[in-house]
C-alpha cells in the first residue's frame, strides 16, 4: 500500500482523535505515504507531524464549493490506494466516493456511503470511545486495538513554554463553543480559590476566550484573601504549544471540548467536567492519569443533546451548577 489519505474535516477535537489512525497506519505500513485532509484553521495541529507526508487543507468559508472541486481534482491525481473518510457529512462522502481511490472506507451514516467499498456503523451512546469507532474502519488491515491520539509539539513550542514550567502549575481551559458544555464562570472561580496556594494557574483558550478568562481571573483576585497566581494565556499560544504546556501540568481542568483531546494526545493529567453531555457518548479523556467529574444525581433532562445548546433548555442548568467543587480538588 503506497498512498493513504485520512479525511477528517470536522472540529479540532475530531482531528486530534483522528491522529490515532495515523499512528496505527504508520506501524503497519511504515513506508507508505500518509496524507491528511482537514478544514482550514486546524492545519497547525499537524504541523511537522513525523508520520504525515502532506496536510491538505479545505477552505470551507471562502469559495467553499469551488475549493471542493479543486480538492477533488488534487485527490484524483494522487491515485490513493486507500482513502479513509471519518467525516459523516455529505461533502466529504461525495468527495471520497468520486476520488478514484482503489479502496474507500467510511461510515454507513454518511449520505454517500453507497459509493464506499467498505462501510461501518457509527454508534454514539453505547460507551464506545470515538477512537475505537474510528479504528473499526481499519481493523481488517491492522488490528482491533485503538491507540491513543498523539500530537507532536515542535522544538520551538517546547522552548516557548519551558519558562512557564519553573513552578508547579495547573491549566484550566474554561471555554466551550456550547454554553451547556461549559462549566460556569463562577464555578471556575470557586475551583481556583479552592486549589493549593502554591500552584500557578494558567488559563488557556483561543483569542475568542480572552474576555471570559479575564473575567475569571479578575473575579478570583477580587474574592481571594490571599495572592492568587493566575496568568491568562488565551490567544498567546498555538494549539501545539498549549498541548506542550498541558503535558507537564500537575492537572488540566477542561470541559467536554477540544482541550480535553489536546491533553489526551500528549498524555497529560486530565480532569474533564461533563455538564450537559455524558461520558457514554465516547469523548472521554484517554491520558493514563485522567478523571471524569459530573453531577452525582440522575437528571431526566441529561443528556439534552450530543453537542450542547446555547442555553439550558430547562433554564436551571443543574447538570453544571450542582457539581461539587470538592470533586475537582480532591483528585490532586
Rosetta silent file (secondary structure, phi, psi, omega in degrees, C-alpha in Angstrom):
SEQUENCE: XXXXXXXXXXXXXXXXXXXXXXXXXXXXXXXXXXXXXXXXXXXXXXXXXXXXXXXXXXXXXXXXXXXXXXXXXXXXXXXXXXXXXXXXXXXXXXXXXXXXXXXXXXXXXXXXXXXXXXXXXXXXXXXXXXXXXXXXXXXXXXXXXXXXXXXXXXXXXXXXXXXXXXXXXXXXXXXXXXXXXXXXXXXXXXXXXXXXXXXXXXXXXXXXXXXXXXXXXXXXXXXXXXXXXXXXXXXXXXXXXXXXXXXXXXXXXXXXXXXXXXXXXXXXXXXXXXXXXXXXXXXXXXXXXXXXXXXXXXXXXXXXXXXXXXXXXXXXXXXXXXXXXXXXXXXX
SCORE:     score description
SCORE:     0.000 S_00000001
   1 L     0.000  113.898 -172.449    0.000    0.000    0.000 S_00000001
   2 L   -92.936  -40.697 -174.346    1.777    3.125   -1.245 S_00000001
   3 E  -130.837  130.604 -178.631   -0.602    6.055   -0.657 S_00000001
   4 E  -130.201  137.743  175.061   -3.179    6.570    2.114 S_00000001
   5 E  -122.979  128.835  172.920   -5.483    9.529    2.755 S_00000001
   6 E  -105.204  130.773  178.555   -7.297   10.208    6.040 S_00000001
   7 E  -114.326  121.984  171.195  -10.203   12.674    5.863 S_00000001
   8 L  -148.995   96.735 -175.874  -11.479   14.493    8.952 S_00000001
   9 L  -103.823   21.537  177.905  -12.813   17.982    8.215 S_00000001
  10 L   -85.672 -144.058 -170.644  -14.756   18.431   11.461 S_00000001
  11 L   -89.802  178.421 -174.480  -13.587   20.337   14.532 S_00000001
  12 H   -53.786  -50.654 -178.043  -10.305   20.487   16.443 S_00000001
  13 H   -60.135  -37.928  179.276  -11.106   17.640   18.812 S_00000001
  14 H   -64.782  -40.175  178.105  -12.163   15.365   15.947 S_00000001
  15 H   -64.821  -44.055  179.192   -8.872   15.983   14.137 S_00000001
  16 H   -58.034  -48.135 -178.617   -6.900   15.244   17.300 S_00000001
  17 H   -64.384  -30.777 -179.929   -8.721   11.948   17.818 S_00000001
  18 H   -69.601  -18.933  179.034   -8.169   11.013   14.172 S_00000001
  19 H   -64.035  -19.270  176.335   -4.388   11.129   14.699 S_00000001
  20 H   -60.953  -33.217  177.758   -4.726    7.743   16.387 S_00000001
  21 H   -68.721  -39.587  177.505   -5.306    6.274   12.904 S_00000001
  22 H   -60.858  -39.833  177.839   -2.110    7.863   11.596 S_00000001
  23 H   -61.109  -47.557 -176.455   -0.232    6.240   14.475 S_00000001
  24 H   -69.186  -43.182 -179.704   -1.664    2.792   13.738 S_00000001
  25 H   -63.773  -36.076  178.374   -1.278    3.009    9.963 S_00000001
  26 H   -65.398  -35.371  178.608    2.359    4.052   10.336 S_00000001
  27 H   -64.144  -44.598 -175.353    3.033    0.967   12.448 S_00000001
  28 H   -84.674  -27.869 -178.623    1.565   -1.391    9.850 S_00000001
  29 L  -132.054   66.636 -172.624    2.634    0.493    6.724 S_00000001
  30 L   -63.035  -22.265 -178.067    5.815    2.372    7.719 S_00000001
  31 L   -98.016    1.475 -178.065    6.874    3.037    4.128 S_00000001
  32 L   -80.616  152.132  171.900    3.505    4.342    2.931 S_00000001
  33 E   -84.108  116.552  179.247    2.726    7.969    2.140 S_00000001
  34 E  -110.007  119.740  177.256    0.050    9.043    4.627 S_00000001
  35 E  -110.719  160.246 -177.091   -1.791   12.301    3.892 S_00000001
  36 E  -137.227  126.512  177.320   -4.431   14.047    5.998 S_00000001
  37 E  -105.253  125.788  179.157   -7.287   16.261    4.774 S_00000001
  38 E  -141.320  174.800 -179.924   -8.788   18.747    7.234 S_00000001
  39 E   -83.641  150.678  179.121  -10.610   22.085    7.288 S_00000001
  40 L   -59.249  135.043 -177.230   -8.753   25.400    7.165 S_00000001
  41 L   110.517  -21.484 -179.022   -7.885   26.605   10.646 S_00000001
  42 L  -104.850   -2.037 -172.300   -6.928   23.192   12.017 S_00000001
  43 H   -65.426  -25.415 -179.079   -3.755   22.628    9.996 S_00000001
  44 H   -64.485  -23.435  178.222   -1.452   23.893   12.764 S_00000001
  45 H   -59.381  -34.369 -173.065   -2.325   20.782   14.789 S_00000001
  46 H  -108.437   15.722  178.488   -0.419   18.588   12.354 S_00000001
  47 L   -60.280  129.820  178.379    2.490   20.893   11.582 S_00000001
  48 L    59.748   27.486  176.468    5.724   18.888   11.291 S_00000001
  49 L   -64.862  126.891 -172.057    3.902   15.644   12.093 S_00000001
  50 L   -68.602  -20.935 -175.542    6.556   12.948   11.608 S_00000001
  51 L  -102.233   -3.864 -176.136    4.238   10.362   10.022 S_00000001
  52 L  -104.974  132.005  178.990    2.336   12.599    7.607 S_00000001
  53 L   -79.076  -44.947 -178.961    3.576   13.352    4.113 S_00000001
  54 E  -146.998  138.772  171.877    1.116   16.180    3.366 S_00000001
  55 E  -104.353  115.604 -177.031   -1.628   18.013    5.236 S_00000001
  56 E   -97.787  132.627 -172.672   -4.301   19.030    2.723 S_00000001
  57 E  -112.618  130.741  174.255   -6.497   21.991    3.654 S_00000001
  58 E  -107.777  116.769  176.565  -10.093   22.617    2.610 S_00000001
  59 L   -85.615  107.474 -177.092  -11.207   26.239    2.970 S_00000001
  60 L   -90.294  -13.773 -173.140  -14.935   25.973    3.715 S_00000001
  61 L   -90.458  -31.153 -179.078  -15.537   29.651    4.449 S_00000001
  62 L  -119.797  124.630 -179.956  -14.414   31.237    1.185 S_00000001
  63 L    51.135   50.664 -174.325  -15.427   29.756   -2.186 S_00000001
  64 H   -51.552  -51.931 -173.173  -16.442   26.542   -0.438 S_00000001
  65 H   -77.571  -33.142  174.527  -17.680   24.639   -3.478 S_00000001
  66 H   -62.752  -42.461  177.867  -15.021   25.929   -5.835 S_00000001
  67 H   -67.808  -31.207  177.230  -12.395   24.756   -3.363 S_00000001
  68 H   -62.681  -43.963  178.832  -14.185   21.422   -3.072 S_00000001
  69 H   -64.222  -37.780  176.805  -13.758   20.839   -6.810 S_00000001
  70 H   -63.124  -41.168  177.529  -10.072   21.764   -6.556 S_00000001
  71 H   -60.315  -47.116 -178.645   -9.700   19.240   -3.763 S_00000001
  72 H   -58.636  -44.855  179.297  -11.344   16.521   -5.808 S_00000001
  73 H   -62.669  -42.227  179.488   -9.026   17.127   -8.746 S_00000001
  74 H   -62.340  -44.923 -177.244   -5.975   17.113   -6.454 S_00000001
  75 H   -68.453  -39.004  177.705   -7.023   13.894   -4.746 S_00000001
  76 H   -61.279  -38.116 -179.753   -7.773   12.126   -8.024 S_00000001
  77 H   -65.325  -29.213 -178.333   -4.270   12.933   -9.280 S_00000001
  78 H   -71.614  -25.399  179.223   -2.754   11.287   -6.206 S_00000001
  79 L    53.171   60.363 -177.399   -4.369    7.910   -7.061 S_00000001
  80 L   -65.574  142.125  173.891   -4.626    6.809   -3.443 S_00000001
  81 L   -77.251  -32.650 -178.739   -4.544    3.109   -2.653 S_00000001
  82 E  -142.679  131.284  174.439   -6.669    3.680    0.445 S_00000001
  83 E  -123.139  124.577 -179.759   -8.945    6.544    1.457 S_00000001
  84 E  -113.370  112.346 -177.890  -10.395    6.575    4.990 S_00000001
  85 E  -103.174  108.812  179.112  -13.246    9.047    5.427 S_00000001
  86 L   -87.883  -13.745 -177.034  -14.064    9.755    9.073 S_00000001
  87 L   -80.416  135.834 -175.032  -16.438   12.601    8.224 S_00000001
  88 L  -104.256   13.217  178.620  -20.123   11.677    8.232 S_00000001
  89 L  -101.738  162.248 -168.559  -21.431   14.639    6.230 S_00000001
  90 H   -61.797  -39.995 -173.430  -22.294   14.674    2.543 S_00000001
  91 H   -57.194  -46.181 -179.082  -19.496   16.914    1.209 S_00000001
  92 H   -80.778  -25.268  175.399  -16.687   14.569    2.199 S_00000001
  93 H   -65.661  -43.520  179.030  -18.736   11.459    1.450 S_00000001
  94 H   -68.128  -42.236  178.719  -19.197   12.555   -2.140 S_00000001
  95 H   -60.323  -44.070  178.961  -15.556   13.592   -2.441 S_00000001
  96 H   -62.392  -43.695 -177.852  -14.433   10.203   -1.118 S_00000001
  97 H   -65.754  -29.557 -179.040  -16.794    8.369   -3.437 S_00000001
  98 L   -98.433    7.264 -171.798  -15.551   10.273   -6.505 S_00000001
  99 L   -72.475  -18.710 -174.743  -11.870   10.191   -5.504 S_00000001
 100 L    66.154   19.495  172.852  -10.955    7.204   -7.697 S_00000001
 101 L   -67.037  149.111 -178.339   -9.061    5.713   -4.763 S_00000001
 102 L   -63.744  -36.529  177.005   -8.607    1.950   -5.077 S_00000001
 103 E  -138.507  129.586  177.417  -10.387    1.409   -1.773 S_00000001
 104 E  -118.205  125.985 -179.911  -12.673    3.864    0.068 S_00000001
 105 E  -122.323  137.624  178.675  -13.710    3.132    3.645 S_00000001
 106 E  -161.895 -169.161 -178.731  -16.137    5.192    5.719 S_00000001
 107 E   -94.354  143.117 -179.603  -19.146    5.178    7.987 S_00000001
 108 L   -60.489  -27.207 -177.788  -22.545    3.934    6.891 S_00000001
 109 L   -65.942  -17.090 -179.406  -24.082    7.102    8.389 S_00000001
 110 L   -70.074  134.525 -178.350  -22.637    9.187    5.553 S_00000001
 111 L   -57.611  -23.915 -179.851  -25.288   10.114    2.946 S_00000001
 112 L  -108.732   25.978  179.943  -22.935    8.941    0.170 S_00000001
 113 H   -63.723  -17.524  176.847  -21.799    5.718    1.829 S_00000001
 114 H   -62.782  -18.177 -179.914  -23.257    3.865   -1.167 S_00000001
 115 H   -90.747   -5.325 -177.743  -20.121    4.992   -3.022 S_00000001
 116 L   -85.483  151.616  174.624  -17.745    3.410   -0.477 S_00000001
 117 L   -76.679  -37.002  176.614  -16.141   -0.002   -0.904 S_00000001
 118 E  -134.685  141.114  179.735  -16.489   -0.723    2.813 S_00000001
 119 E  -142.795  146.554 -175.119  -18.737    0.996    5.359 S_00000001
 120 E  -134.068  152.500  179.432  -19.279    0.589    9.068 S_00000001
 121 L   -73.764  147.094  176.798  -21.851    1.802   11.575 S_00000001
 122 L  -121.472  100.433 -175.873  -21.007    4.732   13.828 S_00000001
 123 L  -105.022  124.431  176.187  -22.962    4.376   17.064 S_00000001
 124 L  -107.559  132.037  175.304  -22.844    7.107   19.724 S_00000001
 125 L   118.096   -5.863 -178.558  -24.153    6.441   23.190 S_00000001
 126 L  -100.706    9.674  177.606  -23.100    2.873   23.915 S_00000001
 127 L    91.440   -6.992  177.214  -19.888    3.795   25.739 S_00000001
 128 L   -72.453  133.859 -179.035  -17.557    3.063   22.825 S_00000001
 129 L   -75.806  153.646 -179.735  -14.878    5.719   22.513 S_00000001
 130 H   -60.479  -35.490  178.530  -14.542    7.701   19.287 S_00000001
 131 H   -65.986  -30.076  176.343  -11.016    6.379   18.709 S_00000001
 132 H   -72.933  -38.634  176.154  -12.457    2.851   18.830 S_00000001
 133 H   -63.571  -41.813  177.376  -15.183    3.777   16.356 S_00000001
 134 H   -65.246  -41.831 -178.608  -12.538    5.212   14.043 S_00000001
 135 H   -60.579  -29.533  179.553  -10.268    2.195   14.493 S_00000001
 136 H   -55.471  -31.637 -177.018  -13.080   -0.043   13.271 S_00000001
 137 H   -67.557  -26.691 -178.296  -12.537    1.337    9.766 S_00000001
 138 H  -117.106   12.713 -177.373   -9.009   -0.069    9.541 S_00000001
 139 L   -59.794  -35.887 -177.917   -9.313   -3.118   11.809 S_00000001
 140 L   -65.879  -31.048 -176.983   -9.196   -5.530    8.840 S_00000001
 141 L  -103.068   -5.608  176.221   -5.833   -4.232    7.655 S_00000001
 142 L  -127.600 -101.625  174.604   -4.299   -3.547   11.082 S_00000001
 143 L  -156.321 -177.473 -175.188   -5.893   -4.824   14.297 S_00000001
 144 L   -91.311   -6.416 -174.655   -8.809   -4.033   16.585 S_00000001
 145 L   -84.933  116.957  177.787   -6.828   -2.204   19.272 S_00000001
 146 L   -77.447  139.164  175.843   -7.263    1.577   19.188 S_00000001
 147 L   -94.108  164.234  172.951   -4.244    3.682   20.029 S_00000001
 148 L   -73.457  141.301  174.008   -4.188    6.947   21.922 S_00000001
 149 L   -63.165  158.722 -177.664   -4.153   10.027   19.641 S_00000001
 150 L  -147.580  136.631  174.332   -0.857   11.857   19.535 S_00000001
 151 L  -117.458  158.385 -174.387    0.366   15.356   18.730 S_00000001
 152 L  -128.714   86.431  174.928    3.937   16.489   18.227 S_00000001
 153 L   -58.725  143.352 -179.304    4.804   19.987   19.512 S_00000001
 154 L   -76.511  167.221  176.289    7.845   21.420   17.774 S_00000001
 155 H   -59.886  -37.854  179.217   11.129   22.248   19.491 S_00000001
 156 H   -61.737  -41.325  179.835   10.219   25.928   19.169 S_00000001
 157 H   -71.272  -33.144  175.411    6.947   25.368   21.021 S_00000001
 158 H   -64.994  -44.322  179.821    8.728   23.353   23.701 S_00000001
 159 H   -64.995  -40.120 -178.877   11.238   26.165   24.205 S_00000001
 160 H   -60.803  -39.184 -175.866    8.469   28.775   24.270 S_00000001
 161 H   -89.268  -11.913 -175.596    6.603   27.041   27.105 S_00000001
 162 H   -58.169  -42.873  179.452    9.625   25.990   29.161 S_00000001
 163 H   -62.247  -21.415 -179.965    9.828   29.230   31.222 S_00000001
 164 H   -79.060   -6.867 -174.053    6.213   28.698   32.274 S_00000001
 165 H  -104.698   16.983 -174.995    7.136   25.387   33.908 S_00000001
 166 L   -71.770  -23.760  177.917    9.511   26.675   36.574 S_00000001
 167 L  -130.304  160.820  178.739    6.987   26.120   39.386 S_00000001
 168 L   -59.243  140.166 -175.856    4.113   23.623   39.855 S_00000001
 169 E  -149.421  159.646  170.076    1.057   24.672   37.884 S_00000001
 170 E  -121.447  151.492  173.982   -2.391   23.681   36.695 S_00000001
 171 E  -109.984  138.452  175.628   -4.001   24.566   33.395 S_00000001
 172 E  -125.706  124.099  174.813   -7.664   25.493   33.112 S_00000001
 173 E  -111.140   91.933 -166.311   -9.404   25.682   29.738 S_00000001
 174 L   -83.311  -11.272 -170.223  -12.749   27.166   30.816 S_00000001
 175 L   -98.847  161.345  172.266  -14.471   27.816   27.486 S_00000001
 176 L  -151.459  152.685  176.334  -16.560   25.774   25.063 S_00000001
 177 L   -60.695  -34.759 -176.346  -18.367   26.590   21.842 S_00000001
 178 L  -103.598  130.816 -178.217  -21.575   25.386   23.513 S_00000001
 179 H   -57.523  -44.820 -174.112  -22.894   27.036   26.680 S_00000001
 180 H   -77.487   -4.017  171.214  -24.259   23.826   28.197 S_00000001
 181 H   -93.521   -8.225 -170.215  -20.893   22.084   27.786 S_00000001
 182 L  -102.318  121.152  173.657  -19.146   24.858   29.663 S_00000001
 183 L   -58.177  133.068 -173.609  -18.646   24.824   33.427 S_00000001
 184 L   -61.935  154.265 -178.135  -19.981   28.222   34.603 S_00000001
 185 H   -55.039  -46.688 -176.046  -17.634   31.140   35.230 S_00000001
 186 H   -68.157  -24.929  176.902  -18.381   31.344   38.940 S_00000001
 187 H   -73.877  -37.199  175.369  -17.680   27.618   39.341 S_00000001
 188 H   -63.515  -40.230  178.072  -14.234   28.023   37.768 S_00000001
 189 H   -62.360  -43.112  178.568  -13.584   30.886   40.188 S_00000001
 190 H   -59.807  -40.621  177.710  -14.674   28.671   43.066 S_00000001
 191 H   -63.753  -47.341 -178.421  -12.243   25.999   41.896 S_00000001
 192 H   -57.524  -42.479 -179.012   -9.346   28.460   41.623 S_00000001
 193 H   -70.485  -20.055 -178.734   -9.940   29.697   45.170 S_00000001
 194 H   -93.498  -11.852 -178.101  -10.007   26.106   46.459 S_00000001
 195 L   -74.540  154.513  177.229   -6.747   24.993   44.802 S_00000001
 196 L   -55.064  140.690 -172.898   -3.486   24.860   46.807 S_00000001
 197 L   -71.261  -15.748 -179.585   -1.923   28.301   47.019 S_00000001
 198 L   -80.214   -6.189 -176.138    1.491   27.114   45.807 S_00000001
 199 L   -90.662  135.037  168.329    0.126   26.364   42.324 S_00000001
 200 E   -82.829  142.428 -177.915    0.328   28.766   39.404 S_00000001
 201 E  -115.522  120.291  177.171   -2.855   28.767   37.342 S_00000001
 202 E  -105.901  124.859  176.797   -2.687   29.157   33.564 S_00000001
 203 E   -94.965  123.358 -174.879   -5.910   29.952   31.740 S_00000001
 204 L  -113.417  151.467  177.093   -5.893   28.560   28.213 S_00000001
 205 L   164.809 -178.546  178.549   -8.059   29.195   25.186 S_00000001
 206 L   -83.157  171.540  175.574   -8.391   30.885   21.838 S_00000001
 207 H   -55.877  -30.367  179.726   -8.401   34.672   21.322 S_00000001
 208 H   -68.243  -17.812 -179.182  -12.207   34.465   21.451 S_00000001
 209 H   -93.561    1.354 -174.945  -11.941   33.192   25.053 S_00000001
 210 H   -57.284  -45.571 -177.571   -9.875   36.146   26.218 S_00000001
 211 H   -64.636  -42.937  178.837  -12.799   38.032   27.787 S_00000001
 212 H   -61.073  -47.769 -178.016  -14.060   35.000   29.707 S_00000001
 213 H   -66.541  -35.649  176.222  -10.626   34.208   31.098 S_00000001
 214 H   -62.954  -42.523  179.692  -10.039   37.839   32.015 S_00000001
 215 H   -65.262  -40.029  178.263  -13.322   37.888   33.917 S_00000001
 216 H   -62.755  -46.703 -179.297  -12.446   34.655   35.734 S_00000001
 217 H   -62.306  -44.579 -179.209   -9.040   35.999   36.760 S_00000001
 218 H   -64.416  -41.901 -179.950  -10.467   39.321   37.938 S_00000001
 219 H   -67.420  -38.370  178.339  -13.233   37.670   39.948 S_00000001
 220 H   -64.717  -43.643  178.292  -10.774   35.240   41.550 S_00000001
 221 H   -62.935  -39.880 -176.885   -8.451   38.088   42.568 S_00000001
 222 H   -68.940  -27.983 -174.479  -11.373   40.100   43.940 S_00000001
 223 H  -104.112   -0.530 -178.221  -12.665   37.231   46.086 S_00000001
 224 L   -94.250  139.455  175.806   -9.391   35.781   47.351 S_00000001
 225 L   -87.636   -6.527  179.478   -7.958   36.633   50.763 S_00000001
 226 L  -126.624  167.886  176.849   -4.539   35.520   49.541 S_00000001
 227 L   -69.509  129.324  177.771   -2.450   36.197   46.458 S_00000001
 228 L  -111.081  123.160 -178.937   -3.603   34.043   43.558 S_00000001
 229 L   -87.724   94.541 -179.220   -1.060   33.339   40.839 S_00000001
 230 E  -121.274  134.777  174.503   -3.142   33.436   37.653 S_00000001
 231 E  -129.109  123.766  179.917   -1.901   34.080   34.132 S_00000001
 232 E   -87.238  109.106 -177.134   -4.298   34.485   31.234 S_00000001
 233 L  -104.277   10.844 -178.664   -2.635   32.859   28.192 S_00000001
 234 L   -56.331  127.698  176.038   -5.657   32.937   25.882 S_00000001
 235 L    79.410   -1.291 -177.944   -4.618   33.663   22.332 S_00000001
 236 L  -100.527  -15.404 -178.053   -0.907   33.722   23.137 S_00000001
 237 L  -118.890  145.073  170.694   -0.102   30.044   22.493 S_00000001
 238 L   -70.579  168.450  177.671   -0.602   27.835   19.459 S_00000001
 239 H   -59.662  -42.289 -179.620   -2.607   24.654   19.908 S_00000001
 240 H   -70.331  -34.943  176.002    0.588   22.595   19.973 S_00000001
 241 H   -66.539  -39.579  175.603    2.243   24.966   22.450 S_00000001
 242 H   -60.238  -42.221  178.536   -0.830   24.675   24.668 S_00000001
 243 H   -63.018  -40.548  178.719   -0.519   20.892   24.463 S_00000001
 244 H   -62.455  -39.001  177.966    3.165   21.115   25.398 S_00000001
 245 H   -69.144  -42.704 -178.875    2.263   23.192   28.450 S_00000001
 246 H   -62.653  -33.485 -175.026   -0.580   20.873   29.455 S_00000001
 247 H   -57.537  -36.624 -174.365    1.676   17.824   29.283 S_00000001
 248 L  -104.320   12.825  178.883    3.732   18.853   32.333 S_00000001
 249 L   -74.708  154.502  171.690    0.933   20.341   34.447 S_00000001
 250 L   -63.102  -39.553  176.230    0.005   18.946   37.837 S_00000001
 251 E  -159.887  150.003  174.114   -3.534   18.786   36.445 S_00000001
 252 E  -118.025  120.742  179.016   -5.525   20.095   33.475 S_00000001
 253 E  -100.301  122.023 -173.421   -9.136   21.072   34.104 S_00000001
 254 E  -139.437  161.414  169.791  -11.214   21.024   30.932 S_00000001
 255 E   -86.859 -176.998  169.901  -14.775   20.811   29.648 S_00000001
 256 L   -78.763   78.137 -174.318  -16.046   18.188   27.211 S_00000001
 257 L  -156.929 -173.890 -171.768  -14.345   20.096   24.392 S_00000001
 258 H   -53.920  -43.984 -179.249  -11.169   20.311   22.297 S_00000001
 259 H   -57.342  -28.657  174.898   -8.653   20.927   25.154 S_00000001
 260 H   -56.597  -44.764 -176.188   -9.700   17.566   26.616 S_00000001
 261 H   -77.559  -29.795  172.154   -8.403   15.865   23.471 S_00000001
 262 H   -59.315  -43.338  179.334   -5.249   18.003   23.346 S_00000001
 263 H   -63.270  -42.888  178.824   -4.464   16.656   26.818 S_00000001
 264 H   -59.788  -39.044 -173.472   -5.124   13.072   25.707 S_00000001
 265 H   -73.616  -11.072  174.253   -2.791   13.499   22.722 S_00000001
 266 L  -121.967   14.738  178.126    0.190   14.364   24.967 S_00000001
 267 L    54.402   44.426 -178.451   -0.835   12.012   27.804 S_00000001
 268 L   -90.440  143.154  177.911   -1.356   14.949   30.157 S_00000001
 269 L   -57.827  131.758 -169.017   -3.155   14.522   33.520 S_00000001
 270 E  -134.858  134.263  168.084   -6.772   15.444   32.890 S_00000001
 271 E  -119.717  110.018 -176.103   -9.890   16.269   34.863 S_00000001
 272 E  -101.552  125.601  179.431  -12.822   16.513   32.463 S_00000001
 273 E   -97.003  118.861  178.541  -16.015   18.205   33.604 S_00000001
 274 L  -104.981  116.609 -179.869  -19.138   16.845   31.889 S_00000001
 275 L   -97.430  -92.679 -176.238  -22.170   19.111   32.178 S_00000001
 276 L   -78.708  -23.535  177.731  -24.999   18.553   29.671 S_00000001
 277 L   -92.302  171.065 -175.384  -23.191   15.785   27.764 S_00000001
 278 L  -129.458  152.211  179.506  -22.275   12.373   29.161 S_00000001
 279 H   -58.388  -28.121 -177.704  -19.162   10.162   29.055 S_00000001
 280 H   -62.614  -15.174  176.539  -21.169    7.433   27.304 S_00000001
 281 H   -67.239  -22.910  174.720  -21.011    9.478   24.080 S_00000001
 282 L    98.231   27.661  179.503  -17.401    8.336   23.784 S_00000001
 283 L  -124.401   40.186 -177.677  -15.329   11.505   24.050 S_00000001
 284 L   -82.947  162.681  178.700  -13.726   10.919   27.446 S_00000001
 285 L   -65.455  149.607 -177.125  -10.051   11.611   28.311 S_00000001
 286 L  -118.155    1.923  178.590   -7.527    8.953   27.328 S_00000001
 287 L   -64.866  154.192  179.978   -4.497   10.007   29.356 S_00000001
 288 L   -59.681  -36.275  176.979   -3.089    7.474   31.798 S_00000001
 289 L  -109.613   96.935 -177.738   -3.992    9.833   34.641 S_00000001
 290 E  -145.394  151.207 -175.945   -7.485   11.071   33.918 S_00000001
 291 E  -138.903  150.143  175.896  -10.691   11.721   35.805 S_00000001
 292 E  -118.467  129.957  177.718  -14.297   12.470   34.931 S_00000001
 293 E  -119.761  131.570  179.361  -16.386   14.783   37.092 S_00000001
 294 L  -153.456  171.873 -178.776  -20.147   15.086   36.686 S_00000001
 295 L   -61.770  141.327 -177.996  -23.290   15.629   38.717 S_00000001
 296 L   -73.351  -35.605 -176.205  -23.942   12.908   41.286 S_00000001
 297 L   -85.436  152.817  174.519  -27.711   12.817   40.801 S_00000001
 298 L   -81.268  133.833  177.054  -29.521   11.466   37.754 S_00000001
 299 L  -116.113  132.082 -179.158  -31.349   14.126   35.770 S_00000001
 300 L   -65.000  -21.821 -177.393  -34.192   13.220   33.436 S_00000001
 301 L   -93.419   -0.389 -176.419  -33.085   16.021   31.082 S_00000001
 302 L  -112.055  129.629   -0.352  -29.453   14.878   30.820 S_00000001
 303 L   -78.164  149.684  179.990  -28.066   14.483   28.245 S_00000001
 304 L   -98.117    2.819  177.828  -30.038   17.157   26.423 S_00000001
 305 L   165.858  166.991 -177.846  -28.131   16.661   23.173 S_00000001
 306 L   -74.729  -39.664 -173.391  -24.922   15.437   21.621 S_00000001
 307 L  -107.223  -11.033 -177.642  -23.232   18.806   21.162 S_00000001
 308 L    99.374  179.392 -176.332  -24.913   21.021   23.745 S_00000001
 309 L  -135.023  167.842  177.261  -27.062   24.151   23.489 S_00000001
 310 L   -72.719  -21.844  173.914  -26.744   27.922   23.628 S_00000001
 311 L  -154.998  164.693  179.715  -28.621   27.824   26.927 S_00000001
 312 L   -67.128  121.371  179.813  -30.091   25.229   29.260 S_00000001
 313 L   -58.759  -27.828  179.928  -33.391   24.040   27.739 S_00000001
 314 L   -93.819   -6.242  176.988  -34.805   23.650   31.279 S_00000001
 315 L    69.522    8.517  178.821  -33.354   27.018   32.396 S_00000001
 316 L  -110.223  -25.529  178.676  -31.857   25.591   35.606 S_00000001
 317 L    51.907   39.145 -178.650  -28.507   24.192   34.337 S_00000001
 318 H   -62.001  -30.606 -177.160  -28.403   21.814   37.284 S_00000001
 319 H   -60.715  -22.505  176.640  -26.030   19.457   35.430 S_00000001
 320 H  -104.496  -45.908 -173.797  -23.301   22.071   35.915 S_00000001
 321 H   -63.705  -27.690 -174.852  -24.406   24.093   38.928 S_00000001
 322 L   -98.734   11.440  173.692  -24.705   21.060   41.201 S_00000001
 323 L   -78.920  119.862 -179.041  -21.250   19.598   40.543 S_00000001
 324 L   -70.366  131.809  179.075  -19.345   19.897   43.847 S_00000001
 325 H   -62.322  -29.203 -179.256  -16.020   21.702   43.513 S_00000001
 326 H   -60.977  -25.032  176.797  -14.523   19.319   46.047 S_00000001
 327 H   -65.716  -35.398 -179.288  -14.728   16.590   43.398 S_00000001
 328 H   -77.609  -31.934 -175.981  -12.330   18.576   41.222 S_00000001
 329 H   -78.901  -37.136 -171.446   -9.963   19.451   44.056 S_00000001
 330 L   -69.111  -14.306 -178.523   -9.637   16.015   45.659 S_00000001
 331 L   -78.514  -14.044 -179.371   -8.036   14.450   42.574 S_00000001
 332 L   -66.573    0.000    0.000   -4.822   16.479   43.032 S_00000001
